Amino acid sequence: MTQRADTLLIACGALGREIAALKRANGWTMLAVRCLPAELHNRPERIAPAVRAEIRANRDGYSKIFVVYGDCGTGGQLDAVLREEGVERLPGAHCYEFLATPQVFAQFADAEPGTFYLTDFLLRHYERLVVRSLGLDRHPELAAEYFRNYRKLVYLAQTEHPEAVERARQIADSLGFTFEYRYTGYGELGTRLRTLVTSQDTLAWQA
């Protein structure tokens, strides 16, 4: 008989594939995952209300709930909601920091504050989440306005595929940005998930 998950992760959809892979690799069978739409990143003011709604919809079904988001541009609104709801999240400003590690991300930010970041997820869904979502398919001239403060594109890759690197380079060229590739794997995501949950003694994680 399959044992029911007793801990829920409410996660950003942009991290769904990575969280699922970590769950399989570590045998985290007592962990359930619900992902909110990655499109929320285009409207960060909607992230905190969406997370609150998901917490309240699932509170009675799980003994523990954790949130796998950074602040993600909410300006502290997400943390305010989580304090009210009594729920923790992963520490950090956004998923780029989880994946690159804080030290490497700080180096990128210091070297060029005007950096546009791609992950494997954002690269796979670039046309949907960036081009169509921002209306660039209909009005390509808006790119100059949307990206006027950017100078560089950094591809933080979770997997190693030459075709993906070439696609990221093409995007950088199309926007007039310099390009840098950095293979990060899952960065600190797995470590932070393990620490977050085991600190509450809710799961017996497998080595």
N, C-alpha and C positions, 0 to 999 in steps of 0.2 A: 504494500500500500504506500502510495506517495505521500510524504509528509508535507503538510501545508506550510508555505512561507509565512514567517511571523514578523519579518522586517521589510519595509517598503522603502525603496529609493524613488523619489520624485526627481527626475533628471531632465536636463536639457536634451532635446532631440538630437542636437549636434554631437552628443557623446554616446548616443544609444548603442551604436555598433561596438565601440570600444568597451563599454560597460558589459555588454553581453559576452564579448570575448573573454574578459577578465572573469566573469562569473563562471563560464564554462571551464576555463583553464584551472581555476582554483576550487571547483566543486562547491560553490557557494549556493547550495540547494535551498537554504532557508531564506534566501533573498529574492524578493519580487521587485520588478522595475516597471515604472510607468514614466513614459517620456512625453513631455510637452512639446508642441511644435517649435522647431528651430526658427521659424519665421518670426517668433516673438522678439528675436534680437533686432529686428528692424523697427520694433515699437517697444523699447525697453520699459516704458511706463506701464505696459500690460503684463509684465512678468510677475510682479509681486501679487496682483490680484489673481492671476491664473494659478500661481503656486498655492495661495491661500484656499482657493476653491478646491484644488486637488487634495490638499491636506484634510479639509473638512469632509470631503466626499469619501475618504478612505480611513478616517481616524478610528472608526469602530472595528475595522477589519484586520488591524495589525497592532502588535504590541509596541512597535517602534517605527517611527518615520524619520527619514533623513532626506535632505535636499542636496542634489548634486548640481549646483549652480555656483558661479562666482557672483560678485555683485552685478556684473554684466550690464553696466550702464544704468542701473536703477537709482543711483545716487543715494544709497542707503535705505531705499524703500523696502527692498527685499528683506534686509536684516530687521527692520522694524516689524514687518509682518511675522517673521520667524520668532522674534522675541514674544510677540503677543500669543502666538500659537504654541510656544514651548518646543520648537523644533530646531535642530542644528543643521548647518550646511557645511560643505567643504570650505576651508579657508582659502581666500584668494580673490583677486579682482575679476578673473574670467578664465575660460578654459585654456586660453593660450598660455597662461601662467602654469596651470596644471601640467600641460603637455611639454612645454619647453623647460620646465623647472624655473623657480623664481630667479635664480642667479642668471641663467641664460636670457630669460625674458628681459630682465633689467638691463643687461648689456645691449640687447637690441633697442630697447626704448631709449637708452642714453645715447646710443650711436645715431639714431634717427627717430625722433618722436613722431614724425609723419610717416609711419609704417602701416601698411595694410597687410593683414595676416590671413593666410589660407591654411586650413587643415585638410585632411583627406575628405572629411564630410563636406566642407565648403567648396572644395574643388569639384567633387562629384555633382554638387547641386548648384554650381555657380550660376548657370543660366536661369534657374528658377528663383533662387534666393537673392541674387544680386541683379542680374540683367532685367528679368521680367518684373521682379518685385519693385524695383526702383523705376521702372518704366523706360529703361535704356533701350529696349527693343523698339519702342515707338519713338523715343526722343533721345537718340544717342548724344546729342549736344549737351544733355544734362550732366554727362560724366564729368565735364570740366568743373561744374559747380559742386557736385557731390564730392569729388576727390581733389578739390583745389588745395587742400592742406597736406596731401600725401605726396611722398617722393619715392617711396620704396615699397616693394612687395616681398614678404618673407613667407616661404612655403614651409610650414612645420609639418613634416610628413610622419604619419604613423606607420606606413608600410613603404617598402622600397620598390618603386616601379618607374623605370625610365620614361615610359609614356606619360605618367602623371607629372613628372618633373618638366617635361617638354610642354605639356598643357599649361602648367603654372607659369612657365616662362613666357608663353604666348600671351597669357592674360596680362602679365606685367608689361610686355611690349605694347599691347593694345592700349594700355592706360598711360604709357610713357614713363613707367617707373623702372628704377633699377631693380635687379632681382637677386635674391639669395635663397638657397635651399639649405634646410637643416633637417636631418632625420632625427626625430625625437622618440619614436616608438610611443608608448603610453605615458612616458615621462613619470610624474609622481602620482598619476591618477590611481593606480592600483594600491600604492602605499597609503595614500590619503584615505581611500575607501576602507582599507583594512583598519587603519588607526581610528577612523571615525566610528566604525561599528564596534570594534573590540573594546574600545574605551568604555562602552556602556555594557559590556559583558552580555551582549544579546545573541551572539553567534559563536560557534566553535569553528573558526576558520581552519581549513586544511592547509598544511604547509605546501 
